[in-house]
Amino acid sequence: MQTHDAKRVEITIEAVMQRRLTQALTEAGVTGYTILPVLGGSGRSGEWSRSGQVSRASGMVQVICIIRPDRLDALLEAAFAVVERHIGVVSVTDCQVMRAERF
């Protein structure tokens, strides 16, 4: 079966910024994404966990997008405009997809 080059972008950001991020991605032409809750982790500020938090305000989510390589710059510009002033990490990896017309 034939596969096609694509980019997988993972954006981990504060949950309260989720709507702003997905809105910016949609405006940049991203047609699909998946949102996952982040249960905890460790970073520059040390370890953290979602357990015991009263609201989702301090939680994190991960937004995952798979896109065609020619759409990457627009996605990254939109993501950076949201992430630059907040806690967040953006990573990009190469991947292969089987139905390129969906991206």
N, C-alpha and C positions, 0 to 999 in steps of 0.2 A: 504494500500500500504506500502511496506517495505522501510524503510530509512536506511542510513548508516552514520556512524560517519565521519566527515570531519573537517577541520580547515579553518576558514576564516581569511585571513591576509590582513590588510589594511595598506598601506604605503603612508603617505602624505609626499611629497618631493617637492623641488623647480622644477619648470617646466623644467629648463635647464638641469636637471639631469635625466629626464624621460627616454631618450634613453639609457643612461648608466645603469640605474636600470633595464629596461626591458631586456636588453642584458644579464646582470648578472643573472637575473631570468631564462631566457631561457637556459643559459649555466648550471644552477643548476638543470635543468630537469623540470621546470615549463612549462606545456603545454598550459596554458591559463590564461588570466588576462583581467581585464576591467580597462580602464583609464577614470577618470572623472576630469573635471576642478574644482578647489576649488575657490569659489568666494570671500572668506574672512574668517576671524576668529579672535581669540584672543589667545595669548599664553604668554610665558615667556617675550617676548619683547613688549607686548601690543597688541592692536587691529591693524588689517591691512585689506585692501580691494583691490581687483583687479581693481575696477573701477578707471579710470583716469590714469592708467599706460600706458606708451607709448609702451612698448614691453612686451612680455611674460616672459622676463628675471626675473622679480621679482615675477611672479605668482607661484602658487602651483598647483599640481595635486595630485590625489589620485589613486593609483594602487591597485586594489582589486583582490586577488587570492583566490580560493577555492581549497584545495588540500587534499590528503589523509594524515592522521596523521604521517605516516612513512616518508613522504617527508618534514616535517616541518623544521627539523634542517638544511637541505641543503638550503632551501629557506631563512631562517633567517640569515645564514652565508653570503649568497650572498647579501641580502638586507643590512645587517650591514656594509659590506665592502664599500657600496656606501653611506649609510646614515651617517656613523660615522663622516665624515668631513664636513657635510652639514646640513642645516636646515631640519629636518625631524622627523616624528613620525611613529613608527611601533606598531601595535596592533594585537593581536591574540585572536580569540574567537572560541568556539566550535560551530559547526553547523551540520545539518543533510542534506544529499542529497538523491535524489531518484534514480539517475543513477550513481552509484559509478564508473562504468567503464569509465566514461568521465573525471575522475580526477586521 
